[in-house]
Amino acid sequence: MRSGHQVYFQQSIYCLFPMLFDQVTSDTQELQAGTTLLQHPASPAHYGCLYYTLCWKYLETLNISARYLSSEHNMCYCQECHAKSGDKDYYERGNPGKTYALPIGWCRFGLRASDPGEWHVAFHGTTPDRVMSILQSGGLVAAGDRTIDGEEVFERSGHFTPSLKPYPGFDTKRIFVSPTIKYAGHDAYAKIKESYYDTEFERWYRPKVAFQLWIRPNSYSISGQTVLHVAQGQFDPKFSNNEIEWSTKDKLSTRVYGLLIKMQQ
C-alpha cells in the first residue's frame, strides 16, 4: 500500500510533468510493477527539494528509457537534504573495507542493478552524450573496447593517450574511477558539454553527470591523481592525492547503480 506522501508526490509530479509521467508509465508496463522512475525513495529528506526537482527535469532531457532506471537508489545530496538526512560525509563498504565519500552537491537517480554485496563504492565522471552508450553497453568500458553498436572507444579529447602519459608505464586503456566525486566529478572527467535553461527557474545551468558504482575488491589498482600537480592542492581532505585514482582492465568488476547529476550556474 502506498503512503499518503507517495500518492501526493506522484499526483504533484503528474501535474508538473505529465509527458514524463505518461512516458515512464508506458515504458514500465512490461516491467516489474511498482518500479518506475517516478516512485520516490523511502527517505523523505528531499520531499519538495527544488534542487532535486531541477536535476529530475534535466534527467528527462537525457531520454533514458525507464528500463534502465530504478527508484531504489534515488537520493538528493544537496547541502540541505544531506543535512536533514543526518548522514556522515564518508562511509566504509566492502571486504576488506574501503572508505568512500558521499556525492554531496549531486542528485543520484537509481539504475537497475543487483547489489553484489561486499564490493567497494566508487565514481566515474562522464559526459551527457555518453550516458546512453554506457547503459546500452551494460556498463563502463575502457579505451580500446567497443560499444554495443560496435563503435571503438578512444581516449577522450584532453585526456592522456598512449603517446602522452603522466608517467612511464601509465596505461590509458583501463576503466578509471575514484572513491570521491570531488575527483571523478572534475572537469577533466565530468565535462560540461552544453548549458541547460530551466523555464521554471528562468536560469541557465551547467549540468554535469557521473556514475556511482560498485567495484570488486582486489580487481583494481590504486594510483595518484593525473589531473593536477600535487602542489595545486588536495581534491578531498579524506583521500591523499596519491591514492585517489583507481583503475581496472576488467569491466566485469564494475557495476553502475546510480546516475549522478549536478546543476551549477
C-alpha positions as CSV (number, residue, x, y, z in Angstrom):
1,M,0.0,0.0,0.0
2,R,1.4,3.4,-0.9
3,S,1.7,6.1,1.8
4,G,-0.1,9.4,1.6
5,H,3.3,11.1,0.8
6,Q,3.8,8.8,-2.2
7,V,0.3,9.4,-3.6
8,Y,0.7,13.2,-3.1
9,F,4.1,13.2,-4.7
10,Q,3.1,11.2,-7.8
11,Q,0.0,13.4,-8.2
12,S,2.2,16.5,-8.0
13,I,4.7,15.2,-10.4
14,Y,1.9,14.4,-12.9
15,C,0.7,18.0,-12.8
16,L,4.2,19.3,-13.3
17,F,5.5,16.8,-15.9
18,P,2.5,14.9,-17.5
19,M,4.6,13.9,-20.5
20,L,7.3,12.4,-18.4
21,F,4.8,10.6,-16.2
22,D,2.9,9.1,-19.2
23,Q,6.1,8.1,-20.9
24,V,7.5,6.3,-17.9
25,T,4.2,4.6,-17.2
26,S,4.0,3.3,-20.7
27,D,7.6,2.1,-20.7
28,T,7.2,0.2,-17.5
29,Q,4.0,-1.7,-18.3
30,E,6.2,-4.6,-19.3
31,L,8.5,-4.3,-16.4
32,Q,8.1,-5.3,-12.8
33,A,5.1,-3.5,-11.2
34,G,5.9,-0.7,-8.9
35,T,9.5,0.1,-10.1
36,T,9.2,3.3,-12.1
37,L,11.4,6.4,-12.1
38,L,8.5,8.3,-10.5
39,Q,8.5,6.4,-7.3
40,H,10.0,8.5,-4.6
41,P,12.7,6.9,-2.5
42,A,11.8,5.8,1.0
43,S,13.7,8.7,2.7
44,P,11.5,11.8,3.0
45,A,14.6,14.0,3.3
46,H,14.1,15.7,-0.1
47,Y,10.4,16.0,-0.5
48,G,9.8,19.4,-2.0
49,C,13.5,20.0,-2.7
50,L,13.8,22.4,-5.6
51,Y,17.3,21.2,-6.5
52,Y,16.1,17.6,-6.7
53,T,13.3,18.8,-9.0
54,L,15.7,20.7,-11.2
55,C,18.0,17.6,-11.5
56,W,15.0,15.5,-12.3
57,K,13.9,17.8,-15.1
58,Y,17.4,17.7,-16.6
59,L,17.3,13.9,-16.4
60,E,14.2,14.0,-18.6
61,T,16.2,15.7,-21.4
62,L,18.7,12.7,-21.5
63,N,15.9,10.5,-22.8
64,I,16.9,7.5,-20.8
65,S,14.4,4.6,-21.1
66,A,12.7,3.6,-17.9
67,R,14.0,0.0,-18.4
68,Y,17.4,1.3,-17.1
69,L,16.0,3.2,-14.1
70,S,15.0,2.2,-10.6
71,S,13.9,4.4,-7.7
72,E,15.7,2.2,-5.2
73,H,18.9,4.3,-5.2
74,N,17.4,7.7,-5.8
75,M,18.8,10.3,-3.4
76,C,19.4,14.0,-3.2
77,Y,22.7,15.0,-1.8
78,C,22.3,18.8,-1.9
79,Q,23.6,20.5,1.2
80,E,20.1,21.0,2.6
81,C,19.0,17.4,2.1
82,H,22.3,16.0,3.3
83,A,22.0,18.0,6.5
84,K,18.4,16.8,7.0
85,S,19.4,13.1,6.5
86,G,21.9,13.1,9.3
87,D,24.3,11.1,7.2
88,K,28.0,11.4,7.6
89,D,30.2,12.6,4.7
90,Y,32.2,9.4,4.5
91,Y,31.3,5.7,4.8
92,E,33.1,2.4,4.5
93,R,31.9,-0.6,2.5
94,G,33.3,-3.9,1.2
95,N,35.6,-6.7,2.4
96,P,38.2,-5.5,3.1
97,G,36.5,-2.2,3.9
98,K,37.3,0.9,1.8
99,T,36.2,4.4,2.5
100,Y,34.2,6.4,0.0
101,A,32.7,9.9,0.1
102,L,29.0,10.7,-0.3
103,P,28.5,12.7,-3.5
104,I,27.4,15.9,-1.7
105,G,26.1,18.6,-4.1
106,W,24.8,16.0,-6.6
107,C,21.5,14.1,-7.1
108,R,21.5,10.4,-7.7
109,F,19.0,8.6,-9.8
110,G,19.0,4.8,-9.4
111,L,19.8,2.3,-12.1
112,R,18.7,-1.3,-12.3
113,A,21.5,-3.3,-10.8
114,S,21.7,-6.2,-8.3
115,D,23.8,-5.4,-5.3
116,P,27.0,-7.6,-5.4
117,G,27.4,-7.5,-1.7
118,E,30.9,-6.8,-0.3
119,W,32.1,-4.6,-3.2
120,H,33.6,-1.1,-2.8
121,V,31.9,2.1,-3.9
122,A,33.4,4.5,-6.4
123,F,32.5,7.1,-9.0
124,H,33.2,7.7,-12.7
125,G,32.8,11.1,-14.4
126,T,31.5,11.2,-18.0
127,T,29.5,13.4,-20.3
128,P,25.8,13.6,-21.0
129,D,26.2,12.3,-24.6
130,R,27.9,9.1,-23.4
131,V,25.3,8.1,-20.7
132,M,23.1,6.1,-23.0
133,S,26.0,4.4,-24.7
134,I,27.4,3.2,-21.3
135,L,23.9,1.9,-20.3
136,Q,23.3,0.1,-23.5
137,S,26.8,-1.4,-23.4
138,G,26.0,-2.9,-20.0
139,G,28.4,-0.8,-18.0
140,L,31.7,1.1,-18.2
141,V,34.1,0.5,-21.0
142,A,37.8,1.4,-21.4
143,A,39.6,2.9,-24.4
144,G,40.1,0.2,-26.9
145,D,36.8,-1.5,-26.1
146,R,33.8,-1.4,-28.4
147,T,30.3,-0.2,-27.5
148,I,27.2,-2.4,-28.2
149,D,27.0,-0.6,-31.6
150,G,30.5,-1.8,-32.5
151,E,32.0,1.7,-32.1
152,E,35.5,1.7,-30.8
153,V,36.1,3.8,-27.7
154,F,39.1,6.1,-27.8
155,E,40.7,8.3,-25.2
156,R,38.7,11.5,-24.9
157,S,40.0,14.8,-26.1
158,G,42.1,16.4,-23.4
159,H,43.0,13.0,-21.8
160,F,46.2,11.2,-21.8
161,T,46.9,8.9,-24.8
162,P,49.5,6.1,-25.4
163,S,51.8,8.8,-26.8
164,L,51.2,11.3,-24.0
165,K,51.4,9.8,-20.4
166,P,51.7,11.4,-17.0
167,Y,54.4,8.9,-16.1
168,P,56.1,5.9,-17.7
169,G,54.0,2.7,-17.6
170,F,50.7,4.6,-17.4
171,D,48.1,2.5,-19.2
172,T,45.3,4.6,-20.8
173,K,43.2,1.5,-21.7
174,R,41.7,1.0,-18.3
175,I,38.5,2.0,-16.6
176,F,39.2,4.9,-14.2
177,V,37.2,5.5,-11.1
178,S,37.6,7.3,-7.7
179,P,36.3,6.9,-4.2
180,T,35.3,10.6,-4.2
181,I,33.2,12.6,-6.6
182,K,35.4,15.5,-5.9
183,Y,37.9,13.9,-8.2
184,A,35.7,11.9,-10.5
185,G,33.5,15.0,-11.0
186,H,36.4,17.2,-12.0
187,D,36.0,19.0,-15.3
188,A,38.6,16.7,-16.9
189,Y,36.2,13.7,-16.4
190,A,32.7,15.1,-16.0
191,K,32.9,17.6,-18.8
192,I,30.2,20.2,-19.3
193,K,29.1,19.8,-22.9
194,E,26.2,22.3,-23.0
195,S,24.2,24.7,-20.9
196,Y,20.6,23.9,-19.8
197,Y,17.9,26.6,-19.4
198,D,15.2,25.9,-16.9
199,T,12.0,27.8,-17.8
200,E,10.5,27.5,-14.3
201,F,13.5,29.0,-12.5
202,E,14.4,31.2,-15.5
203,R,18.1,30.4,-15.2
204,W,20.9,28.9,-17.2
205,Y,22.7,25.9,-15.6
206,R,25.9,24.0,-16.5
207,P,25.0,20.3,-15.9
208,K,27.5,17.6,-15.0
209,V,26.9,13.8,-14.9
210,A,28.7,10.9,-13.4
211,F,28.1,7.3,-12.4
212,Q,28.1,5.8,-8.9
213,L,29.2,2.2,-9.0
214,W,30.3,-0.9,-7.1
215,I,33.8,-2.2,-7.9
216,R,35.1,-5.7,-6.9
217,P,37.8,-5.7,-4.2
218,N,41.3,-6.7,-5.4
219,S,40.3,-6.1,-9.1
220,Y,41.8,-2.7,-9.4
221,S,45.0,-0.7,-8.9
222,I,45.3,2.4,-6.8
223,S,47.4,5.3,-8.0
224,G,47.8,9.0,-7.8
225,Q,45.9,11.7,-9.5
226,T,46.6,12.5,-13.1
227,V,44.8,15.9,-13.4
228,L,46.7,18.4,-11.3
229,H,50.1,18.7,-9.8
230,V,50.1,17.9,-6.1
231,A,51.3,21.4,-5.3
232,Q,48.0,22.7,-6.6
233,G,46.0,21.2,-3.7
234,Q,44.2,18.2,-2.4
235,F,40.9,17.1,-4.1
236,D,39.3,15.6,-1.0
237,P,40.7,16.0,2.6
238,K,39.9,12.3,3.3
239,F,42.0,10.9,0.5
240,S,45.6,11.5,-0.4
241,N,46.2,12.6,-4.0
242,N,48.5,9.6,-4.2
243,E,45.6,7.2,-3.8
244,I,42.7,9.0,-5.3
245,E,42.6,7.2,-8.7
246,W,41.5,3.6,-9.0
247,S,41.7,1.7,-12.3
248,T,40.9,-1.8,-13.7
249,K,41.1,-3.6,-17.0
250,D,38.2,-5.9,-16.1
251,K,34.9,-4.3,-17.0
252,L,33.0,-7.1,-15.3
253,S,34.5,-5.9,-12.0
254,T,32.4,-2.7,-12.0
255,R,28.6,-2.3,-11.8
256,V,26.9,1.1,-12.1
257,Y,23.9,1.6,-9.9
258,G,23.3,5.4,-9.9
259,L,23.4,8.3,-12.4
260,L,24.6,11.4,-10.7
261,I,23.6,14.9,-11.8
262,K,24.9,18.2,-10.7
263,M,23.4,21.5,-11.7
264,Q,25.7,24.6,-11.3
265,Q,25.3,28.2,-12.5
